[in-house]
Amino acid sequence: MGAMITDSPGLPAAFCVMPRSNMVGFKSTATNVTAEDYLDGTKYVRIYGFKNGAWFFIPGPPYAGYLEPGLGYWVAFTQTGTIYP
């Protein structure tokens, strides 16, 4: 698991994703955020995470699984979009 990043002037308020698999970090400290909420406004078809040496799949739609703070996720997007964490 990665380290928590503190706010600084260099952190983006939003980031763009492309129509292919993108690595998306979940930098929130909240434990009740679903993939669907975090990725709101983007078009995607698959989400995989990696924890304790193994890949796991977040089934959907709907993508109701909670994202875990500090983890990264491979998300297969079907269109260019922007995530506003």
C-alpha positions as YAML, in Angstrom:
chain: A
units: angstrom
residues:
- id: 1
  name: MET
  ca: [0.00, 0.00, 0.00]
- id: 2
  name: GLY
  ca: [1.28, 3.46, -0.88]
- id: 3
  name: ALA
  ca: [1.86, 6.34, 1.46]
- id: 4
  name: MET
  ca: [-0.75, 9.05, 1.93]
- id: 5
  name: ILE
  ca: [0.08, 12.23, 0.03]
- id: 6
  name: THR
  ca: [-0.48, 15.49, 1.84]
- id: 7
  name: ASP
  ca: [-2.01, 18.45, 0.04]
- id: 8
  name: SER
  ca: [0.46, 20.68, -1.72]
- id: 9
  name: PRO
  ca: [0.32, 23.17, -4.57]
- id: 10
  name: GLY
  ca: [1.56, 20.46, -6.96]
- id: 11
  name: LEU
  ca: [-1.36, 18.04, -6.57]
- id: 12
  name: PRO
  ca: [-3.93, 18.15, -9.35]
- id: 13
  name: ALA
  ca: [-7.55, 18.97, -8.56]
- id: 14
  name: ALA
  ca: [-8.50, 16.71, -11.49]
- id: 15
  name: PHE
  ca: [-6.79, 14.34, -13.90]
- id: 16
  name: CYS
  ca: [-7.58, 13.07, -17.37]
- id: 17
  name: VAL
  ca: [-8.02, 9.45, -18.43]
- id: 18
  name: MET
  ca: [-7.76, 7.97, -21.90]
- id: 19
  name: PRO
  ca: [-9.86, 5.29, -23.66]
- id: 20
  name: ARG
  ca: [-7.82, 2.27, -22.54]
- id: 21
  name: SER
  ca: [-6.65, 0.90, -19.19]
- id: 22
  name: ASN
  ca: [-5.43, 3.63, -16.87]
- id: 23
  name: MET
  ca: [-3.85, 3.37, -13.41]
- id: 24
  name: VAL
  ca: [-6.03, 5.37, -11.03]
- id: 25
  name: GLY
  ca: [-4.91, 6.06, -7.48]
- id: 26
  name: PHE
  ca: [-7.39, 6.46, -4.68]
- id: 27
  name: LYS
  ca: [-5.88, 9.18, -2.51]
- id: 28
  name: SER
  ca: [-8.86, 9.81, -0.25]
- id: 29
  name: THR
  ca: [-8.80, 8.77, 3.39]
- id: 30
  name: ALA
  ca: [-12.56, 8.04, 3.28]
- id: 31
  name: THR
  ca: [-13.50, 4.36, 3.43]
- id: 32
  name: ASN
  ca: [-17.08, 4.70, 2.18]
- id: 33
  name: VAL
  ca: [-16.50, 5.84, -1.42]
- id: 34
  name: THR
  ca: [-17.74, 3.50, -4.14]
- id: 35
  name: ALA
  ca: [-15.97, 3.12, -7.47]
- id: 36
  name: GLU
  ca: [-19.10, 4.46, -9.14]
- id: 37
  name: ASP
  ca: [-18.99, 7.66, -7.04]
- id: 38
  name: TYR
  ca: [-15.25, 8.23, -7.48]
- id: 39
  name: LEU
  ca: [-15.36, 7.70, -11.26]
- id: 40
  name: ASP
  ca: [-18.61, 9.66, -11.75]
- id: 41
  name: GLY
  ca: [-18.79, 11.31, -15.16]
- id: 42
  name: THR
  ca: [-16.42, 8.86, -16.87]
- id: 43
  name: LYS
  ca: [-17.20, 5.81, -19.03]
- id: 44
  name: TYR
  ca: [-15.52, 2.57, -17.95]
- id: 45
  name: VAL
  ca: [-16.10, -1.18, -18.26]
- id: 46
  name: ARG
  ca: [-13.69, -2.95, -15.86]
- id: 47
  name: ILE
  ca: [-11.97, -2.22, -12.55]
- id: 48
  name: TYR
  ca: [-9.16, -4.26, -10.98]
- id: 49
  name: GLY
  ca: [-7.26, -3.56, -7.78]
- id: 50
  name: PHE
  ca: [-4.09, -5.08, -6.34]
- id: 51
  name: LYS
  ca: [-3.73, -5.93, -2.66]
- id: 52
  name: ASN
  ca: [-1.56, -8.32, -0.65]
- id: 53
  name: GLY
  ca: [0.15, -9.64, -3.79]
- id: 54
  name: ALA
  ca: [-3.06, -10.50, -5.64]
- id: 55
  name: TRP
  ca: [-5.38, -8.90, -8.17]
- id: 56
  name: PHE
  ca: [-9.05, -8.51, -7.34]
- id: 57
  name: PHE
  ca: [-12.00, -7.56, -9.50]
- id: 58
  name: ILE
  ca: [-14.70, -5.04, -8.62]
- id: 59
  name: PRO
  ca: [-17.82, -6.49, -10.27]
- id: 60
  name: GLY
  ca: [-20.41, -4.33, -11.93]
- id: 61
  name: PRO
  ca: [-22.30, -2.52, -13.12]
- id: 62
  name: PRO
  ca: [-23.24, -1.12, -10.73]
- id: 63
  name: TYR
  ca: [-19.72, -0.77, -9.34]
- id: 64
  name: ALA
  ca: [-20.79, -0.64, -5.73]
- id: 65
  name: GLY
  ca: [-17.55, -1.94, -4.20]
- id: 66
  name: TYR
  ca: [-15.74, 0.48, -1.91]
- id: 67
  name: LEU
  ca: [-12.31, 1.74, -2.93]
- id: 68
  name: GLU
  ca: [-9.55, 1.38, -0.35]
- id: 69
  name: PRO
  ca: [-7.45, 4.43, 0.60]
- id: 70
  name: GLY
  ca: [-3.89, 4.19, -0.69]
- id: 71
  name: LEU
  ca: [-4.56, 1.52, -3.33]
- id: 72
  name: GLY
  ca: [-4.25, 1.89, -7.08]
- id: 73
  name: TYR
  ca: [-6.73, 0.50, -9.58]
- id: 74
  name: TRP
  ca: [-6.52, -0.51, -13.25]
- id: 75
  name: VAL
  ca: [-9.63, 0.93, -14.83]
- id: 76
  name: ALA
  ca: [-10.60, 0.21, -18.45]
- id: 77
  name: PHE
  ca: [-12.12, 3.44, -19.76]
- id: 78
  name: THR
  ca: [-14.06, 3.54, -23.03]
- id: 79
  name: GLN
  ca: [-13.82, 7.31, -23.56]
- id: 80
  name: THR
  ca: [-11.57, 10.20, -22.66]
- id: 81
  name: GLY
  ca: [-12.71, 11.69, -19.37]
- id: 82
  name: THR
  ca: [-11.76, 13.58, -16.24]
- id: 83
  name: ILE
  ca: [-11.74, 12.41, -12.64]
- id: 84
  name: TYR
  ca: [-12.34, 15.01, -9.94]
- id: 85
  name: PRO
  ca: [-11.12, 13.34, -6.73]
...
